[in-house]
Amino acid sequence: MDTPPTALEQTRLRRRALTFVVLMGVVSLLADMVYEGGRSLSGPYLAFLGASGAVVGLMAGVGELVAYGLRSLFGYLSDRTRRYWAFTIAGYALTALAVPALALAGNWQIAVLLLTLERVSKALRSPAKDTLLSYATTSIGHGKGFGLHEVLDQIGAVAAPLLLAAILAWQGSYQLAFALLLIPGVLAILTLLVARARFPQPADLMGSTPSMATQGFTRNFWLYLTAVGLIAAGFADFPLIAFHLERQSVLATAWIPALYALAMAVDALAALLFGLLFDRIGYGALTLAVLCSAGFAPLVFSESVPLVVVGMALWGVGLGAQDSILRAAVATMVPVERRGTAYGLFNAWYGLAWFAGSVALGVLYDRSLPGLIAISVGLQVLAVGVLIVIARQRATRPEEAR
């Protein structure tokens, strides 16, 4: 039987776990500069290379299906092989190479291939990376750990598009903009290798690991995936929101990216705050986050600038919760030995639901804006109901809590 760690050992363990989370957050920051920077220019670049609007739309949709759909497979394989570091490093390396290689693309077909490879790289690394993070966040709090990671991640997501926009304004060269992304790509790999060298066995950051059953997932896990699907399906994509703002002349075009940057800033803040709250009150924090963001649709699809700004802030709250405590919650209900598979299933289902919801909301926008708003709000409210059921069941079945 394991001897309980002393207070000093617990302090050292938490310090090491925090160091690991920060290192992985810096990796995500740098990698986000690469792939979010690339994605911010992908549409205009494909148009520059002669692609049609249909090609751009199909590439975006298929890319997201690939990015999320393959995660179930790679999550399962990472659990089977227990080579979480290998999957994580391979995924980030593919990102670091594929996106800067767009500078060498001579036609839109090659560019589409490279952009699809970037989506594959996301699927390759995500379940394994989240599993490694779940080990470290056991000792510092899953909500705090995933929230802090999301804050660092969002810094890169905001910085890179702004940097590339400045480069285009200065030189007007897509090739230079994409080529410069090799720098944060290389830095991301170097930082990741440092993390691998310092923490070869991140599972040790959990401290004393309790005995856990590995036969399968609980009923609560499948209920949770139901809630996740409802949240994702009802959450409108920013391109649709931006389309509305442009079509209805709600804002000048130049202000639309600034509105997105505001949402990303709220995303980062919400991820950390709700992450800390999740560690204190559990699923109540997740329920509160979804409730706060549920009303974004009638605001962002209005024609009032103040209402749109408030709506985008709520949209950012929802996105921050999805990128942090939605992931953190998986670690609280799944055995350690099955987390790679669980994160793969979680991400695959989330992506499929997001894709289906995006298509449905896009069709509804053309036919009935009130219908779009009703569906969006209704799905979020249904998700809240499912989360409340899960919270009550976990309160009456403490053996499932972690």
VMD Tcl script that draws the C-alpha trace (Angstrom):
set ca {
  {0.00 0.00 0.00}
  {1.35 3.45 -0.99}
  {2.53 5.74 1.79}
  {0.69 9.10 1.72}
  {3.07 11.89 0.61}
  {4.22 14.40 3.17}
  {3.24 18.08 2.94}
  {6.69 18.92 1.54}
  {6.44 16.18 -1.08}
  {2.99 17.39 -2.08}
  {4.30 20.95 -2.48}
  {7.17 19.73 -4.67}
  {4.78 17.59 -6.69}
  {2.44 20.50 -7.33}
  {5.36 22.73 -8.29}
  {6.64 20.16 -10.79}
  {3.13 19.61 -12.16}
  {2.65 23.36 -12.63}
  {6.00 23.57 -14.43}
  {4.90 20.82 -16.79}
  {1.57 22.52 -17.53}
  {3.32 25.83 -18.24}
  {5.85 24.14 -20.53}
  {3.07 22.44 -22.46}
  {1.19 25.75 -22.53}
  {4.20 27.46 -24.12}
  {4.33 24.64 -26.70}
  {0.65 25.27 -27.50}
  {1.24 29.03 -27.65}
  {3.99 28.59 -30.23}
  {2.13 25.91 -32.17}
  {-1.01 28.07 -32.20}
  {1.03 30.82 -33.81}
  {1.80 28.35 -36.59}
  {-1.57 26.80 -37.30}
  {-3.86 29.68 -36.32}
  {-1.63 32.01 -38.29}
  {-1.85 29.66 -41.25}
  {-5.62 29.28 -40.96}
  {-6.10 33.05 -40.77}
  {-4.55 33.36 -44.25}
  {-5.71 30.09 -45.77}
  {-8.87 31.46 -47.42}
  {-7.27 34.50 -49.09}
  {-4.21 32.42 -50.04}
  {-6.31 29.74 -51.75}
  {-8.14 32.49 -53.63}
  {-4.76 33.96 -54.63}
  {-3.77 30.54 -56.00}
  {-6.97 30.32 -58.05}
  {-9.25 28.16 -55.89}
  {-13.02 28.68 -56.02}
  {-15.25 29.54 -53.09}
  {-16.66 26.02 -53.19}
  {-13.16 24.58 -52.81}
  {-12.42 26.83 -49.83}
  {-15.69 25.91 -48.12}
  {-15.28 22.18 -48.80}
  {-11.67 22.23 -47.60}
  {-12.67 23.93 -44.34}
  {-15.48 21.48 -43.67}
  {-13.53 18.36 -44.56}
  {-10.54 19.65 -42.62}
  {-12.57 19.95 -39.43}
  {-14.08 16.49 -39.94}
  {-10.57 15.08 -40.34}
  {-9.24 16.99 -37.34}
  {-11.94 15.71 -35.02}
  {-12.95 12.41 -36.63}
  {-9.48 10.87 -36.53}
  {-8.98 11.71 -32.86}
  {-10.97 8.67 -31.80}
  {-8.57 6.41 -33.71}
  {-5.40 8.13 -32.49}
  {-6.71 8.27 -28.91}
  {-7.33 4.53 -28.97}
  {-3.88 3.85 -30.44}
  {-2.16 6.06 -27.86}
  {-3.82 4.04 -25.08}
  {-2.95 0.74 -26.72}
  {0.72 1.62 -27.22}
  {1.09 3.87 -24.11}
  {3.33 6.08 -26.30}
  {1.70 9.38 -25.49}
  {4.88 11.37 -25.98}
  {5.46 9.85 -29.42}
  {1.98 10.83 -30.64}
  {2.31 14.32 -29.16}
  {5.73 15.01 -30.68}
  {4.79 13.57 -34.09}
  {1.65 15.71 -34.21}
  {3.40 18.95 -33.35}
  {6.27 18.18 -35.75}
  {3.84 17.67 -38.63}
  {2.21 21.03 -37.86}
  {5.59 22.78 -37.70}
  {6.45 21.49 -41.18}
  {3.14 21.49 -43.05}
  {2.06 25.09 -42.46}
  {5.36 26.87 -43.33}
  {5.55 24.61 -46.43}
  {2.57 26.56 -47.78}
  {5.17 29.14 -48.82}
  {6.33 26.62 -51.43}
  {2.89 25.64 -52.71}
  {2.71 26.32 -56.42}
  {-1.01 25.68 -56.80}
  {-4.15 25.43 -54.69}
  {-4.19 21.62 -54.84}
  {-0.87 21.39 -52.98}
  {-2.01 24.08 -50.55}
  {-5.18 22.10 -49.77}
  {-3.08 18.96 -49.20}
  {-0.82 20.81 -46.75}
  {-3.76 22.34 -44.91}
  {-5.34 18.89 -44.62}
  {-2.06 17.51 -43.22}
  {-2.18 20.25 -40.59}
  {-5.64 19.04 -39.56}
  {-4.35 15.46 -39.38}
  {-1.52 16.65 -37.14}
  {-4.08 18.16 -34.75}
  {-5.91 14.83 -34.57}
  {-2.65 12.95 -34.10}
  {-1.51 14.86 -31.03}
  {-4.63 16.08 -29.23}
  {-5.80 12.95 -27.33}
  {-2.26 12.08 -26.21}
  {-1.48 15.67 -25.22}
  {-4.69 15.97 -23.20}
  {-3.90 12.68 -21.48}
  {-0.44 13.96 -20.45}
  {-2.01 17.17 -19.16}
  {-4.61 15.21 -17.21}
  {-1.79 13.50 -15.28}
  {-0.24 16.80 -14.20}
  {-3.54 18.51 -13.44}
  {-4.46 15.78 -10.95}
  {-2.27 17.40 -8.30}
  {-2.94 21.09 -9.09}
  {-6.60 20.80 -10.10}
  {-7.93 19.74 -13.49}
  {-9.83 23.00 -13.96}
  {-6.87 25.21 -13.03}
  {-4.43 23.20 -15.16}
  {-6.52 23.06 -18.33}
  {-7.59 26.68 -17.82}
  {-3.98 27.88 -17.54}
  {-3.05 25.85 -20.61}
  {-5.90 27.48 -22.56}
  {-4.77 30.98 -21.53}
  {-1.30 30.38 -22.95}
  {-2.79 28.72 -26.01}
  {-4.97 31.74 -26.76}
  {-2.04 34.16 -26.59}
  {-0.62 32.47 -29.67}
  {-4.03 32.31 -31.34}
  {-4.44 36.09 -31.03}
  {-0.84 37.14 -31.70}
  {-0.15 35.23 -34.91}
  {-3.00 36.54 -37.11}
  {-2.19 40.11 -36.04}
  {1.52 39.54 -36.79}
  {0.84 38.04 -40.21}
  {-1.57 40.86 -41.06}
  {1.23 43.32 -40.29}
  {3.66 41.36 -42.48}
  {1.20 41.36 -45.38}
  {0.61 45.08 -44.96}
  {4.39 45.63 -44.94}
  {5.55 43.32 -47.73}
  {2.38 41.99 -49.36}
  {3.91 38.49 -49.59}
  {2.02 35.35 -48.58}
  {5.19 33.33 -49.08}
  {7.15 35.42 -46.56}
  {4.30 35.27 -44.05}
  {4.05 31.48 -44.19}
  {7.83 30.99 -44.21}
  {8.24 33.02 -41.02}
  {5.90 30.59 -39.24}
  {8.76 28.09 -39.31}
  {10.36 30.05 -36.45}
  {7.61 29.46 -33.83}
  {7.25 25.92 -35.24}
  {10.88 25.07 -34.48}
  {10.67 26.76 -31.07}
  {7.55 24.70 -30.27}
  {9.37 21.44 -31.03}
  {12.43 22.48 -29.00}
  {10.23 23.40 -26.01}
  {8.37 20.11 -26.35}
  {11.65 18.17 -26.33}
  {12.69 20.04 -23.18}
  {9.40 19.02 -21.55}
  {9.95 15.42 -22.66}
  {13.49 15.42 -21.20}
  {12.40 16.93 -17.88}
  {9.24 14.84 -17.51}
  {9.73 11.50 -19.28}
  {6.94 9.95 -17.17}
  {4.23 12.60 -16.62}
  {2.06 9.97 -14.90}
  {4.43 10.35 -11.92}
  {3.00 13.86 -11.45}
  {-0.24 12.31 -10.24}
  {1.41 11.22 -7.00}
  {-0.24 8.18 -5.44}
  {-2.55 6.66 -8.06}
  {-5.67 4.90 -6.81}
  {-6.73 1.54 -8.15}
  {-9.20 1.99 -10.99}
  {-11.38 -0.29 -13.08}
  {-10.62 -0.34 -16.81}
  {-13.48 -2.41 -18.23}
  {-15.31 0.49 -19.82}
  {-16.80 3.94 -19.46}
  {-19.54 4.81 -16.99}
  {-23.07 5.82 -17.90}
  {-22.18 9.35 -16.79}
  {-19.43 9.54 -19.42}
  {-21.87 8.74 -22.21}
  {-24.37 11.22 -20.77}
  {-21.57 13.77 -20.71}
  {-20.84 13.17 -24.40}
  {-24.53 13.84 -25.04}
  {-24.22 17.22 -23.31}
  {-21.01 17.97 -25.22}
  {-22.73 17.22 -28.52}
  {-25.65 19.52 -27.69}
  {-23.28 22.33 -26.72}
  {-21.21 21.97 -29.89}
  {-24.20 21.67 -32.23}
  {-25.82 24.82 -30.84}
  {-22.68 26.96 -30.90}
  {-22.57 29.14 -34.02}
  {-19.27 29.41 -35.87}
  {-17.66 32.86 -35.99}
  {-17.62 32.90 -39.83}
  {-21.44 32.75 -39.76}
  {-21.56 35.55 -37.18}
  {-19.12 37.62 -39.26}
  {-21.20 36.94 -42.38}
  {-24.27 38.32 -40.59}
  {-22.42 41.43 -39.40}
  {-21.12 42.11 -42.91}
  {-24.38 41.33 -44.70}
  {-26.48 43.52 -42.41}
  {-23.80 46.26 -42.24}
  {-23.88 46.12 -38.45}
  {-20.17 46.92 -38.21}
  {-17.54 48.23 -40.58}
  {-15.57 45.33 -42.03}
  {-12.35 46.46 -40.36}
  {-13.98 46.13 -36.92}
  {-15.02 42.50 -37.33}
  {-11.51 41.05 -36.65}
  {-11.27 43.34 -33.61}
  {-14.53 41.86 -32.34}
  {-13.07 38.38 -32.76}
  {-9.95 39.44 -30.84}
  {-12.22 40.64 -28.01}
  {-13.90 37.23 -27.92}
  {-10.52 35.49 -27.79}
  {-9.47 37.67 -24.85}
  {-12.69 36.79 -23.01}
  {-12.08 33.14 -23.94}
  {-8.71 33.15 -22.18}
  {-10.01 34.90 -19.06}
  {-13.11 32.68 -18.84}
  {-11.03 29.52 -19.28}
  {-8.92 30.34 -16.24}
  {-11.73 31.67 -14.02}
  {-14.13 28.83 -14.73}
  {-11.24 26.39 -14.44}
  {-10.55 27.56 -10.90}
  {-14.26 27.45 -10.14}
  {-14.50 23.91 -11.53}
  {-11.93 22.73 -8.98}
  {-14.07 24.19 -6.20}
  {-17.64 23.33 -7.16}
  {-17.22 20.74 -9.92}
  {-19.91 20.43 -12.57}
  {-21.74 23.46 -11.23}
  {-19.03 25.59 -12.88}
  {-19.60 23.92 -16.23}
  {-23.36 24.35 -15.92}
  {-22.89 28.04 -15.04}
  {-20.56 28.60 -18.01}
  {-23.03 27.06 -20.46}
  {-25.89 29.09 -18.94}
  {-23.86 32.31 -19.29}
  {-23.13 31.68 -22.95}
  {-26.53 30.21 -23.91}
  {-27.95 33.64 -24.73}
  {-25.25 34.74 -27.16}
  {-27.26 33.97 -30.33}
  {-30.06 36.56 -30.06}
  {-27.41 39.19 -29.31}
  {-24.78 38.44 -31.98}
  {-27.45 38.01 -34.66}
  {-29.09 41.33 -33.81}
  {-28.44 44.63 -35.61}
  {-27.38 46.56 -32.51}
  {-23.65 47.13 -32.02}
  {-23.81 47.18 -28.18}
  {-25.83 43.95 -28.16}
  {-23.42 42.31 -30.61}
  {-20.45 43.26 -28.41}
  {-22.12 41.76 -25.33}
  {-23.08 38.69 -27.35}
  {-19.52 38.16 -28.53}
  {-18.30 38.40 -24.94}
  {-20.79 35.66 -23.98}
  {-19.67 33.67 -27.05}
  {-16.10 33.97 -25.77}
  {-17.18 32.69 -22.34}
  {-18.70 29.62 -23.98}
  {-15.65 28.98 -26.12}
  {-13.35 29.35 -23.13}
  {-15.37 26.78 -21.19}
  {-15.35 24.39 -24.13}
  {-11.58 24.63 -24.53}
  {-10.80 24.17 -20.83}
  {-13.29 22.69 -18.36}
  {-15.07 20.56 -20.96}
  {-11.72 18.79 -21.38}
  {-10.94 18.90 -17.66}
  {-14.20 17.13 -16.81}
  {-13.19 14.08 -18.88}
  {-10.27 13.46 -16.52}
  {-12.62 13.36 -13.54}
  {-14.78 10.50 -14.84}
  {-12.45 8.24 -16.84}
  {-9.83 5.75 -15.57}
  {-6.23 6.77 -16.21}
  {-5.67 3.78 -18.49}
  {-8.52 4.83 -20.79}
  {-7.98 8.58 -21.03}
  {-6.40 8.54 -24.48}
  {-9.41 6.67 -25.83}
  {-11.80 8.90 -23.88}
  {-10.25 12.11 -25.18}
  {-10.32 10.70 -28.70}
  {-14.04 9.91 -28.39}
  {-14.72 13.27 -26.75}
  {-12.98 15.24 -29.51}
  {-14.38 13.18 -32.36}
  {-17.96 13.53 -31.11}
  {-17.49 17.23 -30.37}
  {-16.18 17.84 -33.88}
  {-18.92 15.86 -35.61}
  {-21.60 17.65 -33.59}
  {-19.98 21.02 -34.31}
  {-19.87 20.26 -38.04}
  {-23.51 19.09 -38.15}
  {-24.62 22.08 -36.10}
  {-22.70 24.53 -38.30}
  {-24.36 23.17 -41.42}
  {-27.82 23.28 -39.84}
  {-27.39 26.79 -38.45}
  {-26.06 28.01 -41.80}
  {-29.15 26.65 -43.59}
  {-31.43 28.15 -40.94}
  {-29.78 31.56 -41.32}
  {-30.91 31.73 -44.95}
  {-34.43 30.53 -44.12}
  {-35.31 31.74 -40.63}
  {-33.10 33.79 -38.34}
  {-35.54 33.38 -35.42}
  {-35.40 29.63 -36.03}
  {-31.59 29.69 -35.87}
  {-31.69 31.59 -32.58}
  {-34.29 29.26 -31.09}
  {-32.33 26.14 -32.05}
  {-29.05 27.55 -30.73}
  {-30.49 28.60 -27.37}
  {-32.62 25.46 -27.08}
  {-29.68 23.07 -27.58}
  {-27.61 24.93 -24.97}
  {-30.48 24.77 -22.47}
  {-30.92 21.04 -23.11}
  {-27.20 20.60 -22.44}
  {-27.60 22.37 -19.11}
  {-30.34 19.92 -18.18}
  {-28.11 16.94 -18.97}
  {-25.23 18.45 -16.96}
  {-27.53 18.90 -13.96}
  {-28.51 15.22 -14.18}
  {-24.82 14.22 -14.28}
  {-23.97 16.43 -11.30}
  {-26.78 14.91 -9.23}
  {-25.81 11.36 -10.13}
  {-22.18 11.98 -9.23}
  {-23.27 13.46 -5.90}
  {-25.14 10.25 -5.10}
  {-22.39 8.00 -6.48}
  {-19.12 9.33 -5.04}
  {-17.30 6.17 -6.11}
  {-17.31 7.54 -9.67}
  {-15.75 10.84 -8.66}
  {-12.05 11.34 -8.91}
}
mol new
graphics top color blue
foreach p $ca { graphics top sphere $p radius 0.5 }
foreach p [lrange $ca 0 end-1] q [lrange $ca 1 end] { graphics top cylinder $p $q radius 0.2 }
display resetview
